[in-house]
Amino acid sequence: MAATLIREAGYYANTCSDLAGLIHEIESGAGLAVVADEAIKTADLRGLVDWLSSQPPWSDFPIVLLTRQGGGPERNPDAMRLGQILGNVTFIERPFHPTTLVSIVGSAVRARRRQYQTRSILADLTESEGLLQTALNAGHLGALELHLPEYKLEASETCARFFGRKPGESFTFQDLSAAVHPDDRERRLEAIDQAIKTGGDYRIEYRIIWPDGSQHWVDTRARAVRWPDGSIKSLVGVCSDITARKVAEIEREALLAQLAAERTALAELTATLEQRVEQRTADLMKEVAAREKAQEQLRQAQKMETIGQLTGGVAHDFNNLLMAVMGNLDLLRKRMPDDPRLHRLVDGAMQGAERGASLTQRLLAFARQQDLRTVSVDLRSLIQDMTNLLERSLGPRVEVRLDIKDGLPPARIDPNQLELAILNLAINARDAMPDGGPIDIRLDEQKITRDAVLKPGRYLRLSVVDTGTGMTSETLERAIEPFFSSKPLGKGTGLGLSMVHGLAVQLGGALRLASAVGKGTSATLILPIATAAPEVEAPAPATQGTKRSAVILFVDDDPLIAMSTMEMLEDLGHHVIGANSGLHALDILRSEQPIDLMMTDHVMPGMTGIELAAATRQVRPSLPILLATGYAELPEGAQLDLPRLAKPYHQDQLRERLDQLLA
């Protein structure tokens, strides 16, 4: 009957016998729905609610709900509940007058048409905004708007970047004013006041100081936007970075001034013309030589960066392969018969895999992608504690001499990796002295103010100095390249200095090499100073000796690693649920499946381990999470402090870590 009334009013009406048909009609573009309350009171509304919840911002689908007499929302809790669930609902109590139904339907249809008109307007606005943004991007321009009189600044990320701000970083009008060079502040304020007072265009070029202390130039242009009463609402405009142009102008002016001075001096000193020409030529040759040297250093740095990226990627993939090999060997060793020959073969394979793991760690160190645990460390104690190890490793023909200054501050380092770096440098020094000799290990403090690589500040300088054969300039230039070695074939991997260099850079320092043929080599590690006191190593908490079977969710997209690790977990007595992606794991976590611990890889397509852990905290806040990773690829700003297990690992290491988390 309702459909008939609606058709007679000039509208199209289709009757649906169930909710599935209703949802189909809505998805096909229906303008509104007229629903009897008894048809949906006990029905499963999830499909309808899901569609309504996923509407775009411009859409608010109208529903007319027919209730029985006395069944309005103010007297009927069920009607109120349906109104809250379905959203845009108009109630009509039955019996109703046909005019009431037609009027409400007409209003709903008109409202729905206005929604579609809004969609068209939003689409046009979006397209216009996209064209404007494209034009701004093409012109390398940042947009800004200064609201008056409160001086509230709205600036695009491009505009904020011109002032040295990172994406997402707060940037207010006060921040902008504080960034202006002191010599340009008064001139800029006068220009703003003039633009606000007269309503004329605001156009000015001025210098700014970035948070890192560097000086830049910006060109800002804005125009007043007025309220209907004629008062100024805001200044809207664009800004651009003109540092390159300004630097070129300054350099050109300086060059012109220099040329003018030289011409004056040349006119006054014609008698010394030849001498001055020779001096000027020499100066230009020095400039050319310095420029060529800088270009060569840049090419070398770019080459090393490319090699580092390639090396890190290869080492990460190789780490995953070793993970599968070592895991399967662990399981095979436990299950094979008591045959000494088989045990020797498996032990040999395991030793080879561990040597491969050590090789990948050196590769990752060169690529600056190794997993570092930096703490505050007293380097004096660390070096003194290494003395016996160095003497045993270097042999009786080498004398280790320490020269450590008193009162040195602690360093922010990874002690295990630094010990390995010192040992590598000492062994290189020993190999450079075939007849033996002294190796000096020196430690002092250095203040760096201007350096092409290091930030200004205080550093510790650790040097390993020998009196050996030294290196030629060609060898010195290639010394830190991976797999480059001046030793005979089979006597070295060529990764020692590469590892030390990568460690130093990753810690925020540098490795400096100096050498002369026949006079020895000095390898100096520049290490950052820690702000906190040295950490005292606390005894490891005793883990519970009792074993218990746990339900573990294991997430890894690599089938080889997944198969090996799940076998190891099951061999330890745990029940394992496998997931090959973060989304798959979240589906399991949202279910009623009991889970005691989640173990996940980090590098996975679609969702990383860190992102999965953050999402897991929303679903199961107290669930222990173990992150298994091959290298320090965690992004900057990762807030989750997760327990980690470095790949490749043995089953014993896996058991120990799980016992700690499940205790």
Residue, then its C-alpha position, 0 to 999 in steps of 0.5 A: m500500500a505504501a508503494t502504491l501511494i508513493r507511485e501515485a505521488g510520481y515517484y518510483a517505488n520497489t518493494c523488497s521482501d528481505l534485507a538482502g534485497l533492500i541492500h541490493e537496491i540501496e547499492s544500486g542507487a535508491g533515494l531512500a528506504v521505507v521500512a516496517d519495524e517488524a521487518i527488522k526488529t529481530a533481523d541481522l542488520r550487520g550488512l545494512v549497518d556496514w553499508l551505512s557506516s561506510q558511506p562517503p562524507w557527502s552521503d547520509f542515506p535517509i530511512v523512513l521507519l514505519t512503527r506501530q501506533g504508540g511506537g515512536p522513539e520517545r515511547n519505544p526503546d526498540a525504535m530508539r535503538l533502531g534510530q541510533i543504529l541506522g542514523n538518518v531515520t524519520f519515524i511514521e506511526r501507523p496508521f498514517h495519513p497518505t499525505t504524511l507519507v508522501s510529504i516525508v518521502g518528497s523531503a527525503v528525495r529532495a535531500r538525497r538529490r542535494q547530497y548528490q549535488t554536494r558530491s558533484i561540488l566536492a568533486d569539482l573542488t577536489e579537482s580544482e584543488g588538485l590543479l592548484q596544488t600541481a601548479l604550486n608544485a610545478g613552481h616550487l611554491g609553498a602556500l600560506e595564510l595568515h589569519l587576522p587579527e589573531y595572527k594564526l598561520e596556516a602553512s603547507e608542508t612545502c612552505a614549512r620545509f623552506f623554513g627547515r621544518k620537517p613534515g608534521e612538525s609544528f610551525t606557527f607565526q611565532d616560529l616563522s618570526a623567530a626564524v627571520h634573520p635579526d638584520d631583516r626582522e624590522r624590514r619584514l615587520e614594516a612590510i606586513d604592517q604596510a600590507i595590513k594598513t593599506g590592503g596592498d600586496y605583501r612582497i618581500e625577500y629576507r633571510i632566515i635561520w634554520p634550526d640547524g643554524s644554516q642561513h637561507w633566503v625566502d621570497t614571500r608574496a601575499r594579497a589581502v582577503r576581505w570580509p563582506d564588510g571590507s575589513i581584512k580577513s587574512l593574507v593569502g599567498v605563496c613563498s619560495d626558496i631563493t637561496a640558490r639565486k641569492v647566493a649566486e647574486i652575492e657571489r657575483e657581486a663579490l666577484l665583480a667587487q673583486l674584479a674591480a679591486e684587481r683592475t684598480a690594483l692592476a692599474e696602480l701596479t702595472a710594473t708588477l703585472e706579470q707577477r700578479v698574473e702568475q699569482r692569480t693563475a696559481d690561485l685559480m689552479k688551486e681552486v680547480a684542484a680543490r674542486e676536483k678533489a671535492q668532486e672526487q670525494l663526492r663520487q667516492a661517497q656516492k659509490m660507497e653509499t650504493i655499495g652499502q645499500l647493495t651489501g645490506g640487501v644481499a646480507h639481509d637475504f643471506n641472513n634469512l637463508l642462514m636462518a632456515v639452514m641453522g634452524n633445520l640443522d638444529l632440528l636434524r642434530k637432535r633427531m638423527p641417529d647416534d652416528p659420530r660421522l653424521h654428527r661431524l658432518v652436521d657440526g661442520a655444516m653448522q660451523g659453516a653456517e655460523r661463519g656465514a652469519s659472522l660474514t653477514q654481520r660484517l656486511l651489515a656493519f659496513a652497510r650500517q644496518q646491523d642491530l646496535r644496542t648503544v649504552s653509556v660505557d667507560l672506554r677506559s675500563l673497556i680497553q683495559d679489560m680487553t688487554n689480555l684478549l689482545e695480547r693472546s690474539l696478537g701473539p708474543r712478538v707484538e707489544v700492546r701499549l695503552d695511552i689513555k687520558d684521565g677524566l674522560p667522559p663515557a661514550r655512547i656505543d655498543p660495547n660488543q661491536l666496539e670490542l670487535a672493531i678494536l680487535n679487528l684494527a689490532i689484528n690489521a696492525r699486527d699483520a702490517m708488522p711481519d717482524g713484530g713491534p709495538i701497537d699503541i692504543r690511545l684514547d683522548e677527547q676532541k672538540i669538533t667545530r667544523d667538519a664535513v661529516l661530523k656534527p659540532g660537539r665533543y667526541l672521544r678519539l680512539s686510535v690504534v697506531d702501528t709502525g708497520t709497512g703502511m699503505t700507498s695512497e691508492t690502497l688508502e683510498r680503497a681501504i674501507e671498500p668491502f672485500f678489498s684486501s691488500k693481503p694475499l689470497g685466502k688471508g683475509t675477507g677484506l671486511g675488517l675495515s669496512m665493518v669498523h667504518g660502518l659501525a663508526v658511522q652508525l654510532g654517529g662518529a667516523l673512521r679516519l685512516a692515515s698511513a705512509v709507506g714504511k712509517g705505519t698506519s693510524a686508524t682513529l675511531i671518532l665516537p660520540i660522548a654519552t650524556a648519561a653516566p656509564e651503565v652498570e651491568a646488572p645480573a640477568p634475572a633468573t628465568q623459570g626452569t619449568k617449561r609450559s606449552a604455549v600457543i604461539l602465533f608466528v608471522d613471517d612471509d618467507p616460507l623457508i623461515a616459517m617452516s624451519t621456525m615453526e618446526m623449532l617451536e613445535d619441537l620445544g613443545h609449543h602449539v604454533i599458529g602460522a600467518n604469512s602476513g600482518l593482515h592474516a595475523l590480525d584476523i587471527l588476533r581478532s578471533e576468539q583463538p587463545i594466544d600466549l605470545m606472538m613472534t613476528d618478522h619485521v620486513m614484510p610486504g603490506m604491513t611491517g612487524i612494527e606496524l603489526a605490533a602497534a595494531t596488536r596493542q589495540v586488539r590484545p594490549s597484554l600479549p607478549i610480542l617477540l620481534a625477530t629481525g636480521y638487521a637494524e632496519l627499524p624506522e626512525g621514530a619507532q615508539l614500540d620498545l619490543p623484545r628482539l631476537a637477532k637472525p640467525y638464531h639457534q633453537d637454544q637462543l629461541r628457547e631462552r628468549l621465549d622462557q623469559l617472555l612466558a615466565 
